[in-house]
């Protein structure tokens, strides 16, 4: 009668240990990947703003005969 309960407890302990190892090794990799993604998005947004400013400057400084 006690054997199935002990097997279930052992399975729970193994699952807990595996979960702790997963969070110890995989979670930092996920956090680094998210950080790199945000840096790439930030640089893309900055470059897009610079490109838009140059485009707007060229459009506003054009003379009427070239338009």
DSSP file (Angstrom, degrees, kcal/mol; ACC not computed):
  #  RESIDUE AA STRUCTURE BP1 BP2  ACC     N-H-->O    O-->H-N    N-H-->O    O-->H-N    TCO  KAPPA ALPHA  PHI   PSI    X-CA   Y-CA   Z-CA
    1    1 A X     >        0   0    0      0, 0.0     4,-0.5     0, 0.0     3,-0.1   0.000 360.0 360.0 360.0 -33.7    0.0    0.0    0.0
    2    2 A X  H  >  +     0   0    0      1,-0.2     4,-2.2     2,-0.1     5,-0.2   0.702 360.0  76.7 -82.7 -19.8    2.9    2.4    0.7
    3    3 A X  H  > S+     0   0    0      1,-0.2     4,-2.2     2,-0.2     5,-0.2   0.914  93.3  47.9 -62.8 -46.2    4.8    1.6   -2.5
    4    4 A X  H  > S+     0   0    0      1,-0.2     4,-2.1     2,-0.2    -1,-0.2   0.877 112.1  51.3 -63.0 -34.2    2.6    3.6   -4.9
    5    5 A X  H  X S+     0   0    0     -4,-0.5     4,-2.3     2,-0.2    -1,-0.2   0.902 110.1  48.7 -67.5 -40.4    2.7    6.6   -2.6
    6    6 A X  H  X S+     0   0    0     -4,-2.2     4,-2.4     2,-0.2    -2,-0.2   0.876 110.5  51.7 -66.9 -36.9    6.5    6.4   -2.4
    7    7 A X  H  X S+     0   0    0     -4,-2.2     4,-2.1     2,-0.2    -2,-0.2   0.903 110.6  48.1 -65.4 -40.5    6.7    6.1   -6.2
    8    8 A X  H  X S+     0   0    0     -4,-2.1     4,-2.1     2,-0.2    -2,-0.2   0.895 111.8  49.7 -66.1 -40.2    4.6    9.2   -6.6
    9    9 A X  H  X S+     0   0    0     -4,-2.3     4,-2.2     2,-0.2    -2,-0.2   0.900 110.5  50.1 -65.3 -40.7    6.7   11.1   -4.1
   10   10 A X  H  X S+     0   0    0     -4,-2.4     4,-2.5     2,-0.2    -2,-0.2   0.898 110.0  50.8 -65.0 -39.7    9.9   10.1   -5.9
   11   11 A X  H  X S+     0   0    0     -4,-2.1     4,-2.4     1,-0.2    -1,-0.2   0.900 110.0  50.3 -63.5 -40.6    8.4   11.3   -9.2
   12   12 A X  H  X S+     0   0    0     -4,-2.1     4,-2.2     2,-0.2    -2,-0.2   0.895 110.7  48.7 -64.3 -40.4    7.5   14.6   -7.6
   13   13 A X  H  X S+     0   0    0     -4,-2.2     4,-2.4     2,-0.2    -2,-0.2   0.913 111.7  49.0 -67.0 -42.6   11.0   15.1   -6.2
   14   14 A X  H  X S+     0   0    0     -4,-2.5     4,-2.6     1,-0.2    -2,-0.2   0.920 111.5  49.9 -62.5 -42.8   12.6   14.3   -9.6
   15   15 A X  H  X S+     0   0    0     -4,-2.4     4,-2.3     1,-0.2    -2,-0.2   0.901 110.7  50.0 -62.8 -40.6   10.2   16.7  -11.3
   16   16 A X  H  X S+     0   0    0     -4,-2.2     4,-2.3     2,-0.2    -2,-0.2   0.913 111.1  48.2 -64.1 -43.4   11.1   19.4   -8.8
   17   17 A X  H  X S+     0   0    0     -4,-2.4     4,-2.3     2,-0.2    -2,-0.2   0.921 112.6  48.6 -63.6 -44.0   14.8   18.9   -9.3
   18   18 A X  H  X S+     0   0    0     -4,-2.6     4,-2.4     1,-0.2    -2,-0.2   0.888 110.8  51.0 -63.9 -38.4   14.4   19.0  -13.1
   19   19 A X  H  X S+     0   0    0     -4,-2.3     4,-2.5     2,-0.2    -1,-0.2   0.905 109.8  49.8 -64.4 -41.4   12.4   22.1  -12.8
   20   20 A X  H  X S+     0   0    0     -4,-2.3     4,-1.8     2,-0.2    -2,-0.2   0.907 112.0  47.7 -64.8 -41.5   15.0   23.8  -10.7
   21   21 A X  H  X S+     0   0    0     -4,-2.3     4,-2.2     2,-0.2     5,-0.4   0.897 110.7  52.7 -64.9 -39.6   17.8   22.8  -13.1
   22   22 A X  H  X>S+     0   0    0     -4,-2.4     4,-2.7     1,-0.2     5,-0.9   0.936 112.0  44.1 -60.8 -47.6   15.7   24.1  -16.0
   23   23 A X  H  <5S+     0   0    0     -4,-2.5     5,-0.4     1,-0.2    -1,-0.2   0.822 112.6  53.9 -69.2 -28.8   15.1   27.5  -14.4
   24   24 A X  H  <5S+     0   0    0     -4,-1.8     4,-0.2    -5,-0.2    -1,-0.2   0.889 124.6  21.0 -71.2 -39.0   18.8   27.6  -13.4
   25   25 A X  H  X5S+     0   0    0     -4,-2.2     4,-0.5    -5,-0.1    -2,-0.2   0.819 128.7  38.8-102.1 -36.2   20.2   27.1  -16.9
   26   26 A X  H  X5S+     0   0    0     -4,-2.7     4,-2.0    -5,-0.4     3,-0.3   0.860 103.7  64.1 -88.8 -37.7   17.5   28.0  -19.4
   27   27 A X  H  ><S+     0   0    0     -5,-0.9     4,-2.4     1,-0.2     5,-0.2   0.889 100.6  51.7 -59.1 -42.9   15.9   31.0  -17.9
   28   28 A X  H  > S+     0   0    0     -5,-0.4     4,-2.4    -4,-0.2    -1,-0.2   0.882 108.8  52.5 -61.5 -34.4   19.0   33.2  -18.1
   29   29 A X  H  X S+     0   0    0     -4,-0.5     4,-2.2    -3,-0.3    -1,-0.2   0.899 109.5  48.5 -65.9 -39.4   19.3   32.3  -21.8
   30   30 A X  H  X S+     0   0    0     -4,-2.0     4,-2.2     2,-0.2    -2,-0.2   0.907 111.4  50.0 -65.5 -41.7   15.7   33.4  -22.4
   31   31 A X  H  X S+     0   0    0     -4,-2.4     4,-2.3     2,-0.2    -2,-0.2   0.900 110.7  49.3 -65.0 -40.9   16.3   36.6  -20.5
   32   32 A X  H  X S+     0   0    0     -4,-2.4     4,-2.6     2,-0.2    -1,-0.2   0.907 110.2  51.3 -64.5 -41.7   19.4   37.3  -22.6
   33   33 A X  H  X S+     0   0    0     -4,-2.2     4,-2.1     1,-0.2    -2,-0.2   0.904 110.7  48.0 -63.0 -41.1   17.5   36.6  -25.8
   34   34 A X  H  X S+     0   0    0     -4,-2.2     4,-2.3     2,-0.2    -1,-0.2   0.906 111.5  51.1 -65.3 -41.1   14.7   39.0  -24.8
   35   35 A X  H  X S+     0   0    0     -4,-2.3     4,-2.0     2,-0.2    -2,-0.2   0.917 110.1  48.3 -62.3 -44.2   17.3   41.7  -23.9
   36   36 A X  H  X S+     0   0    0     -4,-2.6     4,-2.4     1,-0.2    -1,-0.2   0.893 110.0  53.6 -63.1 -39.6   19.1   41.3  -27.3
   37   37 A X  H  X S+     0   0    0     -4,-2.1     4,-2.4     1,-0.2    -2,-0.2   0.920 108.9  48.1 -61.4 -44.2   15.7   41.6  -29.0
   38   38 A X  H  X S+     0   0    0     -4,-2.3     4,-2.4     2,-0.2    -1,-0.2   0.871 110.3  51.7 -66.4 -36.1   14.9   44.8  -27.2
   39   39 A X  H  X S+     0   0    0     -4,-2.0     4,-2.5     2,-0.2     5,-0.2   0.921 110.6  48.3 -65.4 -42.7   18.3   46.3  -28.1
   40   40 A X  H  X S+     0   0    0     -4,-2.4     4,-2.3     1,-0.2    -2,-0.2   0.917 112.6  48.4 -63.3 -43.2   17.8   45.5  -31.8
   41   41 A X  H  X S+     0   0    0     -4,-2.4     4,-2.4     2,-0.2    -1,-0.2   0.896 110.7  51.6 -63.4 -39.9   14.3   47.0  -31.7
   42   42 A X  H  X S+     0   0    0     -4,-2.4     4,-2.3     2,-0.2    -2,-0.2   0.936 111.5  45.8 -63.5 -46.6   15.6   50.1  -30.0
   43   43 A X  H  X S+     0   0    0     -4,-2.5     4,-2.6     1,-0.2     5,-0.2   0.885 112.0  52.5 -64.7 -38.1   18.4   50.6  -32.6
   44   44 A X  H  X S+     0   0    0     -4,-2.3     4,-2.2    -5,-0.2    -1,-0.2   0.910 109.8  48.5 -62.9 -41.2   15.9   50.0  -35.4
   45   45 A X  H  X S+     0   0    0     -4,-2.4     4,-2.1     2,-0.2    -2,-0.2   0.900 111.4  49.7 -65.4 -41.2   13.6   52.6  -34.0
   46   46 A X  H  X S+     0   0    0     -4,-2.3     4,-2.2     2,-0.2    -2,-0.2   0.925 112.2  47.5 -63.9 -44.7   16.4   55.1  -33.6
   47   47 A X  H  X S+     0   0    0     -4,-2.6     4,-2.6     1,-0.2    -2,-0.2   0.878 110.5  52.6 -64.8 -36.9   17.6   54.5  -37.2
   48   48 A X  H  X S+     0   0    0     -4,-2.2     4,-2.4    -5,-0.2    -1,-0.2   0.891 108.6  50.0 -65.1 -39.2   14.0   54.9  -38.5
   49   49 A X  H  X S+     0   0    0     -4,-2.1     4,-2.2     2,-0.2    -2,-0.2   0.903 111.6  48.3 -65.4 -40.7   13.7   58.2  -36.7
   50   50 A X  H  X S+     0   0    0     -4,-2.2     4,-2.3     2,-0.2    -2,-0.2   0.928 112.2  48.8 -64.5 -44.9   16.9   59.5  -38.2
   51   51 A X  H  X S+     0   0    0     -4,-2.6     4,-2.4     1,-0.2    -2,-0.2   0.907 111.9  49.1 -61.0 -42.0   15.8   58.3  -41.7
   52   52 A X  H  X S+     0   0    0     -4,-2.4     4,-2.6     2,-0.2    -1,-0.2   0.885 109.6  51.7 -65.9 -38.5   12.4   60.0  -41.2
   53   53 A X  H  X S+     0   0    0     -4,-2.2     4,-2.4     2,-0.2    -2,-0.2   0.909 111.4  47.0 -65.0 -41.8   14.1   63.3  -40.1
   54   54 A X  H  X S+     0   0    0     -4,-2.3     4,-2.5     2,-0.2    -2,-0.2   0.927 113.4  48.6 -64.9 -44.3   16.4   63.3  -43.2
   55   55 A X  H  X S+     0   0    0     -4,-2.4     4,-2.2     1,-0.2    -2,-0.2   0.910 113.1  47.3 -61.1 -43.3   13.4   62.5  -45.5
   56   56 A X  H  X S+     0   0    0     -4,-2.6     4,-2.4     2,-0.2    -1,-0.2   0.889 111.1  51.3 -67.1 -39.5   11.3   65.3  -43.9
   57   57 A X  H  X S+     0   0    0     -4,-2.4     4,-1.8     2,-0.2    -2,-0.2   0.923 111.5  47.4 -63.2 -44.1   14.2   67.8  -44.1
   58   58 A X  H  X S+     0   0    0     -4,-2.5     4,-0.5     1,-0.2    -2,-0.2   0.898 113.1  49.1 -63.8 -39.6   14.7   67.0  -47.8
   59   59 A X  H  < S+     0   0    0     -4,-2.2     3,-0.5     1,-0.2    -2,-0.2   0.888 113.7  45.1 -67.6 -39.3   11.0   67.3  -48.4
   60   60 A X  H  < S+     0   0    0     -4,-2.4    -1,-0.2     1,-0.2    -2,-0.2   0.757 112.7  50.4 -78.9 -24.3   10.6   70.7  -46.6
   61   61 A X  H  < S+     0   0    0     -4,-1.8    -1,-0.2    -5,-0.2    -2,-0.2   0.440  83.0 113.0 -95.7   1.0   13.7   72.3  -48.2
   62   62 A X     <  -     0   0    0     -4,-0.5     2,-0.1    -3,-0.5     5,-0.0  -0.442  69.7-120.1 -68.0 143.9   12.8   71.4  -51.8
   63   63 A X    >>  -     0   0    0     -2,-0.1     3,-0.6     1,-0.1     4,-0.6  -0.420  23.2-109.6 -81.7 166.1   12.0   74.4  -53.9
   64   64 A X  G >4 S+     0   0    0      1,-0.2     3,-0.5     2,-0.2    -1,-0.1   0.806 113.6  56.4 -68.1 -31.7    8.6   74.8  -55.6
   65   65 A X  G 34 S+     0   0    0      1,-0.2    -1,-0.2     2,-0.1    -3,-0.0   0.757 106.1  49.7 -76.3 -22.2    9.8   74.1  -59.1
   66   66 A X  G <4        0   0    0     -3,-0.6    -1,-0.2     1,-0.2    -2,-0.2   0.569 360.0 360.0 -89.0  -7.7   11.4   70.8  -58.3
   67   67 A X    <<        0   0    0     -4,-0.6    -1,-0.2    -3,-0.5    -2,-0.1   0.476 360.0 360.0 -78.9 360.0    8.3   69.5  -56.6
